[in-house]
Amino acid sequence: MSKPSLPSGTRDFGAETVRKRNYIFNTIRQVFETYGFQPLETPAMENLDTLMGKYGEEGDKLIFKILNNGLNDPKNADRSRAAFDQVMLGKNDKNLTERALRYDLTIPFARYVAMNYGQLTLPFKRYQIQPVWRADRPQKGRYREFYQCDADVVGSNSLMNEVELTAIYATVFQRLGIKVEIRLNNRKILAALAEHCGGSDKMVDITTAIDKLDKIGLEKVNQELAERGLSQEQINSISKYLAVNGSNEEKLKQVEELLGQYNEAKEGIRELEFVLGYHQPDTGNRESASIILDFTLARGLNYYTGIIYEIKAQGVQMGSIGGGGRYDDLTGLFGVPNVPGVGISFGVDRIYDVMDELGLFPAGVHNGTQVLFFNLGEMESRRAYTLMQELRNKGIRCEIYPESAKFDKQFKYADKKSIPFIVILGSKELEEGNCVVKDLGRSIQETITQSALSSFAFE
Protein backbone atom coordinates (compact mmCIF):
# COMPACT_ATOMS: atom_id res chain seq x y z
CA MET A 1 0.00 0.00 0.00
CA SER A 2 1.45 3.36 -1.04
CA LYS A 3 1.91 6.13 1.49
CA PRO A 4 -0.54 9.03 0.85
CA SER A 5 1.15 12.21 -0.34
CA LEU A 6 0.53 15.48 -2.18
CA PRO A 7 1.98 16.71 -5.48
CA SER A 8 4.92 19.03 -4.86
CA GLY A 9 3.87 22.67 -4.65
CA THR A 10 0.29 21.93 -3.48
CA ARG A 11 -1.23 21.92 0.02
CA ASP A 12 -4.21 20.79 2.06
CA PHE A 13 -5.95 23.43 4.17
CA GLY A 14 -7.49 22.61 7.55
CA ALA A 15 -10.34 24.53 9.15
CA GLU A 16 -8.20 27.21 10.81
CA THR A 17 -6.29 27.90 7.60
CA VAL A 18 -9.48 28.02 5.52
CA ARG A 19 -10.99 30.56 7.92
CA LYS A 20 -7.90 32.75 7.69
CA ARG A 21 -7.90 32.51 3.90
CA ASN A 22 -11.61 33.35 3.79
CA TYR A 23 -10.88 36.42 5.91
CA ILE A 24 -8.46 37.59 3.20
CA PHE A 25 -10.86 36.66 0.37
CA ASN A 26 -13.78 38.46 2.03
CA THR A 27 -11.73 41.58 2.74
CA ILE A 28 -10.59 41.82 -0.89
CA ARG A 29 -14.07 40.97 -2.22
CA GLN A 30 -15.69 43.71 -0.10
CA VAL A 31 -13.26 46.32 -1.42
CA PHE A 32 -13.77 45.18 -5.03
CA GLU A 33 -17.55 45.47 -4.60
CA THR A 34 -17.19 48.89 -2.95
CA TYR A 35 -15.36 50.11 -6.06
CA GLY A 36 -18.07 48.86 -8.43
CA PHE A 37 -16.54 45.60 -9.69
CA GLN A 38 -18.72 42.55 -10.38
CA PRO A 39 -17.75 38.86 -10.05
CA LEU A 40 -16.75 36.50 -12.85
CA GLU A 41 -15.57 32.86 -12.95
CA THR A 42 -13.91 31.00 -15.85
CA PRO A 43 -13.00 27.28 -16.27
CA ALA A 44 -9.91 25.77 -14.64
CA MET A 45 -8.67 24.68 -18.07
CA GLU A 46 -8.42 26.61 -21.31
CA ASN A 47 -7.59 25.60 -24.85
CA LEU A 48 -3.82 25.50 -25.14
CA ASP A 49 -3.70 28.01 -27.99
CA THR A 50 -5.61 30.47 -25.75
CA LEU A 51 -2.67 30.52 -23.33
CA MET A 52 0.49 29.85 -25.32
CA GLY A 53 2.47 32.84 -26.55
CA LYS A 54 0.80 35.29 -24.13
CA TYR A 55 3.22 35.22 -21.19
CA GLY A 56 6.65 35.52 -22.78
CA GLU A 57 9.12 32.70 -23.18
CA GLU A 58 9.61 32.25 -19.42
CA GLY A 59 5.89 32.12 -18.68
CA ASP A 60 5.07 29.72 -21.51
CA LYS A 61 7.47 27.18 -20.00
CA LEU A 62 5.43 27.17 -16.77
CA ILE A 63 2.05 26.29 -18.31
CA PHE A 64 0.66 22.94 -17.10
CA LYS A 65 -0.47 21.08 -20.21
CA ILE A 66 -3.17 18.39 -20.04
CA LEU A 67 -2.62 15.20 -22.03
CA ASN A 68 -5.38 14.19 -24.44
CA ASN A 69 -7.54 11.17 -23.68
CA GLY A 70 -6.86 7.91 -25.51
CA LEU A 71 -3.06 8.23 -25.79
CA ASN A 72 -2.67 4.66 -24.51
CA ASP A 73 -5.02 3.27 -27.15
CA PRO A 74 -3.01 0.94 -29.45
CA LYS A 75 -4.83 2.48 -32.42
CA ASN A 76 -3.19 5.83 -31.63
CA ALA A 77 0.30 4.45 -30.91
CA ASP A 78 2.01 5.83 -34.03
CA ARG A 79 0.35 9.20 -33.73
CA SER A 80 1.15 9.45 -29.99
CA ARG A 81 4.79 8.49 -30.58
CA ALA A 82 5.15 11.14 -33.30
CA ALA A 83 3.52 13.72 -31.02
CA PHE A 84 5.97 12.92 -28.19
CA ASP A 85 8.85 13.30 -30.65
CA GLN A 86 7.58 16.79 -31.52
CA VAL A 87 7.39 17.73 -27.84
CA MET A 88 10.98 16.53 -27.32
CA LEU A 89 11.96 19.00 -30.04
CA GLY A 90 10.27 21.80 -28.07
CA LYS A 91 7.13 21.93 -30.21
CA ASN A 92 3.51 21.47 -29.20
CA ASP A 93 1.41 18.84 -30.94
CA LYS A 94 -2.39 18.75 -30.79
CA ASN A 95 -2.30 14.98 -31.02
CA LEU A 96 -0.72 15.02 -27.56
CA THR A 97 -2.26 18.02 -25.79
CA GLU A 98 -4.90 20.58 -26.69
CA ARG A 99 -5.78 21.98 -23.24
CA ALA A 100 -3.95 23.43 -20.25
CA LEU A 101 -4.60 24.63 -16.71
CA ARG A 102 -4.92 28.40 -16.56
CA TYR A 103 -1.67 30.22 -15.77
CA ASP A 104 -3.34 33.40 -14.55
CA LEU A 105 -6.78 35.04 -14.61
CA THR A 106 -5.98 37.85 -17.07
CA ILE A 107 -5.76 35.91 -20.33
CA PRO A 108 -8.95 33.89 -19.59
CA PHE A 109 -10.62 37.23 -18.82
CA ALA A 110 -9.47 38.64 -22.17
CA ARG A 111 -10.82 35.54 -23.89
CA TYR A 112 -14.17 36.00 -22.07
CA VAL A 113 -14.37 39.67 -23.12
CA ALA A 114 -13.60 38.76 -26.75
CA MET A 115 -16.31 36.07 -26.76
CA ASN A 116 -18.95 38.29 -25.08
CA TYR A 117 -17.93 41.75 -26.24
CA GLY A 118 -21.27 42.64 -27.85
CA GLN A 119 -23.20 41.94 -24.63
CA LEU A 120 -20.94 43.80 -22.18
CA THR A 121 -21.64 47.25 -20.73
CA LEU A 122 -18.44 49.25 -21.18
CA PRO A 123 -16.35 50.06 -19.33
CA PHE A 124 -16.65 46.51 -17.95
CA LYS A 125 -15.34 46.11 -14.39
CA ARG A 126 -14.90 42.55 -13.12
CA TYR A 127 -13.22 40.80 -10.26
CA GLN A 128 -12.26 37.14 -10.14
CA ILE A 129 -11.11 34.96 -7.22
CA GLN A 130 -9.97 31.51 -8.39
CA PRO A 131 -6.94 29.18 -8.33
CA VAL A 132 -4.26 29.16 -11.03
CA TRP A 133 -1.48 26.66 -11.76
CA ARG A 134 2.18 27.09 -12.71
CA ALA A 135 4.84 24.44 -13.29
CA ASP A 136 7.30 26.42 -11.19
CA ARG A 137 9.94 25.17 -8.77
CA PRO A 138 8.26 25.20 -5.33
CA GLN A 139 9.88 27.30 -2.59
CA LYS A 140 8.83 29.66 0.19
CA GLY A 141 6.00 31.82 -1.10
CA ARG A 142 5.93 30.03 -4.46
CA TYR A 143 3.47 27.23 -5.15
CA ARG A 144 2.28 25.28 -8.17
CA GLU A 145 -1.36 25.76 -7.23
CA PHE A 146 -2.41 29.08 -5.72
CA TYR A 147 -5.22 31.58 -5.70
CA GLN A 148 -5.29 34.93 -7.44
CA CYS A 149 -7.72 37.75 -6.84
CA ASP A 150 -7.94 40.04 -9.87
CA ALA A 151 -9.76 43.25 -10.65
CA ASP A 152 -9.79 44.54 -14.25
CA VAL A 153 -11.42 47.32 -16.23
CA VAL A 154 -11.76 47.04 -20.01
CA GLY A 155 -13.16 49.53 -22.49
CA SER A 156 -11.62 52.70 -21.02
CA ASN A 157 -8.38 54.59 -21.66
CA SER A 158 -8.83 56.85 -18.64
CA LEU A 159 -6.01 57.00 -16.12
CA MET A 160 -8.68 57.31 -13.44
CA ASN A 161 -8.78 53.52 -13.62
CA GLU A 162 -5.14 53.38 -12.53
CA VAL A 163 -5.91 55.87 -9.77
CA GLU A 164 -8.77 53.66 -8.53
CA LEU A 165 -6.76 50.43 -8.73
CA THR A 166 -3.95 52.06 -6.75
CA ALA A 167 -6.52 53.05 -4.12
CA ILE A 168 -7.89 49.49 -4.06
CA TYR A 169 -4.42 48.16 -3.29
CA ALA A 170 -3.93 50.73 -0.53
CA THR A 171 -7.38 50.08 0.97
CA VAL A 172 -7.12 46.28 1.00
CA PHE A 173 -3.70 46.20 2.64
CA GLN A 174 -4.72 48.85 5.14
CA ARG A 175 -7.70 46.69 6.18
CA LEU A 176 -5.50 43.60 6.39
CA GLY A 177 -2.97 45.49 8.49
CA ILE A 178 -0.05 44.91 6.09
CA LYS A 179 2.33 47.79 5.45
CA VAL A 180 3.24 47.64 1.79
CA GLU A 181 5.12 49.45 -0.94
CA ILE A 182 3.05 49.97 -4.09
CA ARG A 183 5.74 50.08 -6.76
CA LEU A 184 4.94 51.72 -10.11
CA ASN A 185 6.65 51.93 -13.47
CA ASN A 186 5.48 52.43 -17.04
CA ARG A 187 6.18 50.10 -19.96
CA LYS A 188 6.29 53.15 -22.23
CA ILE A 189 9.43 54.25 -20.41
CA LEU A 190 10.89 50.77 -20.90
CA ALA A 191 9.95 50.98 -24.59
CA ALA A 192 11.84 54.27 -24.80
CA LEU A 193 14.82 52.57 -23.15
CA ALA A 194 14.67 49.84 -25.81
CA GLU A 195 14.57 52.49 -28.53
CA HIS A 196 17.53 54.19 -26.88
CA CYS A 197 19.35 50.84 -27.09
CA GLY A 198 18.77 50.24 -30.76
CA GLY A 199 15.09 49.64 -31.43
CA SER A 200 11.78 48.16 -30.27
CA ASP A 201 12.97 44.65 -31.18
CA LYS A 202 15.15 44.85 -28.05
CA MET A 203 12.12 45.35 -25.77
CA VAL A 204 11.49 41.70 -24.86
CA ASP A 205 15.21 41.00 -24.32
CA ILE A 206 15.58 44.01 -22.03
CA THR A 207 12.39 43.52 -19.96
CA THR A 208 12.97 39.77 -19.56
CA ALA A 209 16.46 40.40 -18.19
CA ILE A 210 15.53 43.41 -16.02
CA ASP A 211 12.62 41.45 -14.50
CA LYS A 212 15.21 39.13 -12.91
CA LEU A 213 17.21 41.95 -11.27
CA ASP A 214 16.00 41.23 -7.71
CA LYS A 215 16.74 37.51 -8.11
CA ILE A 216 20.10 37.44 -9.88
CA GLY A 217 21.65 40.92 -9.41
CA LEU A 218 22.98 43.53 -11.82
CA GLU A 219 26.09 41.63 -12.90
CA LYS A 220 24.13 38.60 -14.08
CA VAL A 221 21.49 40.83 -15.70
CA ASN A 222 24.29 42.48 -17.70
CA GLN A 223 25.62 39.05 -18.58
CA GLU A 224 22.19 37.92 -19.81
CA LEU A 225 21.79 41.13 -21.85
CA ALA A 226 25.15 40.40 -23.50
CA GLU A 227 24.03 36.85 -24.25
CA ARG A 228 20.90 38.30 -25.86
CA GLY A 229 23.04 40.30 -28.28
CA LEU A 230 23.20 43.78 -26.73
CA SER A 231 26.42 45.73 -27.11
CA GLN A 232 28.47 46.97 -24.15
CA GLU A 233 27.39 50.55 -24.91
CA GLN A 234 23.73 49.49 -24.78
CA ILE A 235 24.31 47.56 -21.55
CA ASN A 236 25.96 50.65 -20.04
CA SER A 237 22.87 52.72 -20.92
CA ILE A 238 20.63 50.14 -19.22
CA SER A 239 22.88 50.09 -16.14
CA LYS A 240 22.62 53.88 -15.92
CA TYR A 241 18.84 53.58 -16.16
CA LEU A 242 18.75 50.92 -13.42
CA ALA A 243 20.84 53.19 -11.16
CA VAL A 244 18.10 55.85 -10.99
CA ASN A 245 17.31 56.58 -7.32
CA GLY A 246 16.05 59.14 -4.81
CA SER A 247 12.53 60.44 -4.14
CA ASN A 248 9.75 59.93 -6.69
CA GLU A 249 10.30 63.47 -7.98
CA GLU A 250 14.07 62.96 -8.24
CA LYS A 251 13.63 59.65 -10.08
CA LEU A 252 11.25 61.24 -12.59
CA LYS A 253 13.76 64.02 -13.24
CA GLN A 254 16.63 61.56 -13.78
CA VAL A 255 14.58 59.42 -16.19
CA GLU A 256 13.51 62.54 -18.07
CA GLU A 257 17.15 63.57 -18.43
CA LEU A 258 18.07 60.09 -19.69
CA LEU A 259 15.11 59.36 -22.01
CA GLY A 260 13.14 62.61 -22.29
CA GLN A 261 13.92 62.95 -25.99
CA TYR A 262 11.59 60.01 -26.73
CA ASN A 263 7.84 60.62 -26.97
CA GLU A 264 6.97 57.35 -25.26
CA ALA A 265 9.08 58.28 -22.25
CA LYS A 266 7.37 61.69 -22.04
CA GLU A 267 3.97 60.02 -22.12
CA GLY A 268 4.97 57.43 -19.53
CA ILE A 269 6.28 60.10 -17.18
CA ARG A 270 3.08 62.13 -17.58
CA GLU A 271 0.92 59.11 -16.75
CA LEU A 272 2.90 58.34 -13.60
CA GLU A 273 2.67 61.98 -12.49
CA PHE A 274 -1.11 61.87 -13.01
CA VAL A 275 -1.57 58.83 -10.75
CA LEU A 276 0.83 60.14 -8.10
CA GLY A 277 -1.12 63.41 -8.04
CA TYR A 278 -4.17 61.61 -6.67
CA HIS A 279 -2.24 59.88 -3.92
CA GLN A 280 -0.37 62.69 -2.21
CA PRO A 281 -1.07 63.79 1.39
CA ASP A 282 -2.59 67.08 0.22
CA THR A 283 -5.34 65.20 -1.64
CA GLY A 284 -6.82 64.00 1.64
CA ASN A 285 -5.69 60.37 1.24
CA ARG A 286 -4.55 58.70 4.45
CA GLU A 287 -3.06 55.55 3.03
CA SER A 288 -0.72 53.34 5.03
CA ALA A 289 0.87 52.17 1.78
CA SER A 290 3.97 53.85 0.36
CA ILE A 291 3.67 54.56 -3.36
CA ILE A 292 7.13 54.33 -4.89
CA LEU A 293 8.33 54.76 -8.45
CA ASP A 294 10.59 51.82 -9.30
CA PHE A 295 12.08 52.11 -12.77
CA THR A 296 13.72 48.69 -12.41
CA LEU A 297 10.23 47.15 -12.37
CA ALA A 298 9.62 45.40 -15.69
CA ARG A 299 7.04 42.62 -15.22
CA GLY A 300 8.14 40.28 -17.99
CA LEU A 301 4.66 39.58 -19.36
CA ASN A 302 4.50 40.78 -22.94
CA TYR A 303 0.95 42.15 -22.90
CA TYR A 304 1.57 45.18 -20.64
CA THR A 305 1.67 48.54 -22.43
CA GLY A 306 1.38 51.29 -19.80
CA ILE A 307 1.59 51.67 -16.02
CA ILE A 308 2.63 48.48 -14.22
CA TYR A 309 2.35 47.56 -10.52
CA GLU A 310 4.18 45.39 -8.03
CA ILE A 311 3.39 45.15 -4.32
CA LYS A 312 6.03 44.38 -1.69
CA ALA A 313 5.24 43.73 1.99
CA GLN A 314 7.40 45.64 4.48
CA GLY A 315 9.04 43.94 7.44
CA VAL A 316 9.11 40.42 5.99
CA GLN A 317 11.20 38.51 3.43
CA MET A 318 8.75 37.69 0.67
CA GLY A 319 8.44 38.15 -3.08
CA SER A 320 5.76 40.36 -4.56
CA ILE A 321 2.26 39.90 -3.10
CA GLY A 322 0.49 41.62 -5.97
CA GLY A 323 1.00 43.06 -9.41
CA GLY A 324 -0.64 44.15 -12.64
CA GLY A 325 -0.79 46.88 -15.21
CA ARG A 326 -2.25 48.46 -18.35
CA TYR A 327 -2.76 46.34 -21.47
CA ASP A 328 -4.18 48.28 -24.38
CA ASP A 329 -4.90 45.48 -26.85
CA LEU A 330 -5.07 42.20 -24.96
CA THR A 331 -8.37 41.16 -26.58
CA GLY A 332 -6.77 41.77 -29.98
CA LEU A 333 -5.09 38.40 -29.40
CA PHE A 334 -8.58 36.90 -29.78
CA GLY A 335 -9.81 38.87 -32.78
CA VAL A 336 -11.39 41.86 -30.96
CA PRO A 337 -8.86 44.68 -31.39
CA ASN A 338 -8.55 48.10 -29.76
CA VAL A 339 -10.16 47.28 -26.40
CA PRO A 340 -8.03 48.98 -23.73
CA GLY A 341 -7.76 47.46 -20.29
CA VAL A 342 -5.97 47.64 -16.97
CA GLY A 343 -5.93 45.24 -14.04
CA ILE A 344 -4.34 44.24 -10.75
CA SER A 345 -3.89 40.93 -8.95
CA PHE A 346 -3.50 39.91 -5.30
CA GLY A 347 -1.32 36.89 -4.47
CA VAL A 348 -3.48 35.48 -1.67
CA ASP A 349 -1.16 32.63 -0.68
CA ARG A 350 1.77 34.98 -0.16
CA ILE A 351 -0.49 37.47 1.63
CA TYR A 352 -1.52 34.63 3.95
CA ASP A 353 2.12 33.76 4.67
CA VAL A 354 2.93 37.42 5.42
CA MET A 355 -0.04 37.81 7.78
CA ASP A 356 0.73 34.52 9.51
CA GLU A 357 4.39 35.44 10.02
CA LEU A 358 3.54 38.91 11.35
CA GLY A 359 0.60 37.73 13.49
CA LEU A 360 -1.91 40.00 11.73
CA PHE A 361 -5.00 37.78 11.75
CA PRO A 362 -7.64 39.04 14.22
CA ALA A 363 -8.46 36.69 17.10
CA GLY A 364 -12.08 36.21 15.99
CA VAL A 365 -11.09 34.78 12.63
CA HIS A 366 -10.23 31.45 14.27
CA ASN A 367 -13.68 30.91 15.73
CA GLY A 368 -15.87 28.14 14.39
CA THR A 369 -18.51 26.68 16.70
CA GLN A 370 -19.64 29.16 19.36
CA VAL A 371 -21.71 26.85 21.54
CA LEU A 372 -21.46 23.13 22.35
CA PHE A 373 -24.49 21.43 23.85
CA PHE A 374 -23.55 18.54 26.09
CA ASN A 375 -25.25 15.22 25.41
CA LEU A 376 -26.44 13.78 28.73
CA GLY A 377 -29.04 11.26 27.63
CA GLU A 378 -31.84 10.69 25.14
CA MET A 379 -34.53 12.95 26.67
CA GLU A 380 -31.97 15.64 27.51
CA SER A 381 -30.47 15.62 24.02
CA ARG A 382 -33.92 15.89 22.40
CA ARG A 383 -34.63 19.09 24.35
CA ALA A 384 -31.07 20.33 23.75
CA TYR A 385 -31.54 19.81 20.02
CA THR A 386 -34.71 21.95 20.01
CA LEU A 387 -32.92 24.76 21.85
CA MET A 388 -29.89 24.44 19.55
CA GLN A 389 -32.06 24.87 16.45
CA GLU A 390 -33.50 28.07 17.95
CA LEU A 391 -29.96 29.43 18.34
CA ARG A 392 -29.02 28.37 14.83
CA ASN A 393 -32.04 30.22 13.47
CA LYS A 394 -30.54 33.35 15.06
CA GLY A 395 -27.21 32.75 13.31
CA ILE A 396 -25.34 31.34 16.32
CA ARG A 397 -22.97 28.53 15.33
CA CYS A 398 -23.57 25.52 17.56
CA GLU A 399 -23.38 21.76 17.72
CA ILE A 400 -24.34 18.95 20.07
CA TYR A 401 -21.94 16.24 21.16
CA PRO A 402 -23.12 13.27 19.08
CA GLU A 403 -23.38 10.69 21.87
CA SER A 404 -23.90 10.55 25.59
CA ALA A 405 -20.48 10.63 27.27
CA LYS A 406 -18.71 11.60 30.48
CA PHE A 407 -18.33 15.30 31.24
CA ASP A 408 -14.56 15.11 30.94
CA LYS A 409 -14.68 13.79 27.37
CA GLN A 410 -17.12 16.48 26.24
CA PHE A 411 -15.10 19.24 27.95
CA LYS A 412 -11.95 18.04 26.17
CA TYR A 413 -13.80 18.13 22.84
CA ALA A 414 -14.82 21.76 23.45
CA ASP A 415 -11.27 22.65 24.48
CA LYS A 416 -9.62 21.07 21.43
CA LYS A 417 -12.03 22.86 19.08
CA SER A 418 -11.68 26.17 20.98
CA ILE A 419 -15.44 26.36 21.52
CA PRO A 420 -15.99 29.27 23.94
CA PHE A 421 -19.41 28.31 25.40
CA ILE A 422 -21.07 25.10 26.53
CA VAL A 423 -24.71 24.50 27.46
CA ILE A 424 -25.49 21.76 29.97
CA LEU A 425 -28.98 20.32 30.11
CA GLY A 426 -29.26 17.40 32.54
CA SER A 427 -32.25 15.68 34.15
CA LYS A 428 -32.49 18.34 36.85
CA GLU A 429 -32.43 21.22 34.33
CA LEU A 430 -34.93 19.36 32.15
CA GLU A 431 -37.33 19.08 35.09
CA GLU A 432 -36.89 22.71 36.21
CA GLY A 433 -36.94 24.27 32.71
CA ASN A 434 -33.43 25.67 33.12
CA CYS A 435 -30.00 25.16 31.55
CA VAL A 436 -26.43 25.90 32.59
CA VAL A 437 -24.34 28.18 30.33
CA LYS A 438 -20.60 28.05 30.92
CA ASP A 439 -18.15 30.61 29.48
CA LEU A 440 -14.96 28.56 29.21
CA GLY A 441 -12.71 31.50 28.46
CA ARG A 442 -13.64 33.38 31.62
CA SER A 443 -14.50 30.33 33.75
CA ILE A 444 -17.96 31.77 34.48
CA GLN A 445 -21.16 29.81 34.56
CA GLU A 446 -24.78 30.75 35.21
CA THR A 447 -28.12 29.06 35.27
CA ILE A 448 -30.84 30.60 33.10
CA THR A 449 -34.28 29.55 31.93
CA GLN A 450 -34.43 27.61 28.70
CA SER A 451 -36.72 30.28 27.23
CA ALA A 452 -34.03 32.92 27.87
CA LEU A 453 -31.31 30.96 26.07
CA SER A 454 -32.16 32.30 22.61
CA SER A 455 -31.54 35.88 23.77
CA PHE A 456 -28.31 35.09 25.66
CA ALA A 457 -25.26 37.08 24.49
CA PHE A 458 -22.70 34.48 23.40
CA GLU A 459 -19.82 36.95 23.17
Secondary structure, DSSP 8 states (H G I E B T S, - for coil): -------TT-----HHHHHHHHHHHHHHHHHHHHTT-EE----SEEEHHHHTTSSHHHHHTT--EEE-TTTT-GGGHHHHHHHHHHHHTT---TTTEEEEE-S-SHHHHHHHHHHHGGG--SSEEEEEEEEEE-----BTTB-SEEEEEEEEEES---THHHHHHHHHHHHHHHHHT--EEEEEEEHHHHHHHHHHTT-GGGHHHHHHHHTTHHHHHHHHHHHHHHHTT--HHHHHHHHHHHT--SSHHHHHHHHHHHHTTSHHHHHHHHHHHHHHHTSSGGGT---SSEEEE-TT-----TT--SEEEEEEETTS----SEEEEEETTGGGGGT--S--EEEEEEEHHHHHHHHHHHT-S-GGGG----EEE----HHHHHHHHHHHHHHHHTT--EEE-SS---HHHHHHHHHHTT--EEEE--HHHHHHTEEEEEETTTTEEEEEEGGGGGG----
